[in-house]
Amino acid sequence: MKTDLNIKVDIGGRPYTLTISRAEEETVRKAAERVNKTIEKYSKEFEYKDMQDLYAMVSLQYASGLMHIEREKSFKDKEMKDKLIEVDELLSKQLKL
């Protein structure tokens, strides 16, 4: 059974046709809605020459947010690894007794 779906989303007043899995549809539609809201917000807050300026600002916002999440995840992964090593050492000591 084919799970691909063709959908149209509007971003910045332009329609885009995408082929996605059915499982992704809700996420993609919500993402497009969020991008449009961010474009609208920036269009009210900043001076811009054309839509390209707004797209650049939105891209920068989302890319920096993603980088922040990646750094946070990396830190938490290291923290988890350190805790697991600590627990392993404690258990090893207890088993030797």
N, C-alpha and C positions, 0 to 999 in steps of 0.2 A: 504494500500500500504506500503510495507516494505521500510524503509528509511535507513537501515543499508547497509554498503558498506565494502567489504574486499579490503584492499589496502596493498601494500608492500612498505616499506620505507627502505632506506639504511642509517644506522647510523654507522659511524666508519668502513665502509667496510663490515658490516654485514647486511643481509636483515632481516627485521622484518615484519610479517604479522599482521595487525591490523584490527579490526572490529570497524568501526566508523559510525556516521551518515553522510549522504551526505553533510549536512551543515558544518561539521567539516573538510572535505577533504582538502580544500585549506589551512586552518590554520595549519593542521597537516603536510602537505607537506612542507609548508614554515618553520615551526618549525624544521623539520628534516634537511632542507637545512641550516638553521641558526646554528644548533648544529654542523653539519659537517664543516661549515666554522670556527666555534670557535675551534673545534678539530684541524683543519689544522693550524690555527693561533698558538695555543699553541704548536703544534708539532714543529713549526719553532722557537719559542721563548724560550722554556724551555727544559732542559734535562729530559728525562723520560726513565724508564726501560721498561715499556710496556704500552699498550693502557689503562689499568686500571688507571694509573696515569693521563692520559689525561681526561678520563671520570670523575675522581674525581675532577679535576680542573674545568671542564665545569659545573659539578653539583654544585660545590661551587659558581661559578660565577652566575648561574641562580637562585640558592636559595637565595643568598645575594641580588640580584636584586629584587626578589619577596618580600623579607622582607622589603626592602626600600620602595617599592610601597605600601605595607600594612601599614607601619608606616605613610607614607604620606597621604594615604586615611583616616586613623584613625584621623590624625591631622585635615584634611579638614572637616571630618564629625563633629568633635567637634567644629571647627570654625563655621560651618554652623549652628549647634544647638545653639551655643551662640548668633549668629546674629538673629536667629529666635526668641529666647527668648527676645532679646532686642527689636525687632520689635513688638512682642506681647505686651510687657510692654508699649511701646509708644502708640500703638493703644488702649490699655485698658485705658490709661490715657486720651486720646483724646475722647473716647466714654463716659467717666464719666463727661466730661465738659458740 
